[in-house]
């Protein structure tokens, strides 16, 4: 059976009312989750924040990005575990890139844990290039720190 566009989860702007569902996914997905206050601050600051919801209005995924002075920063992309591997992260990332292009953003940055090979592959497939490393950037459950690989996507190139 073919997948129809109307069957795909919908990308919608994130609102404060989405935060309970976003937080439920965030605390499930990350050992050191963002707080509801961080998400609320991002929304109040006008960051580009999006949710992906299924036909029953259940949260599938979310993404946030800041844009300023010709630069963008992908802050968070999270897909619910049971929805992973179906292209939803790719759809949200493509949506963020589209928004950034239309905002005349020249370069888009992001960080990813060095151990998160699946996310790194997603970013490379979208055209991001590794440009550096931030030592000890992410906290780990055992109290240690993990490096972040920094990626950039040049949107000024044709």
Secondary structure, 3 states (H helix, E strand, C coil): CCCCHHHCCEEEECCHHHHHHHHHHHHHHCCCCCCHHHHHHHHHCCCEEEEEECCCCCEEEEEEEEEECCEEEEEEEEECHHHCCCCHHHHHHHHHHHHHHHCCCCEEEEEEECCCHHHHHHHHHCCCEEEEEEEEEEECCCCCEEEEEEEEEECCCC
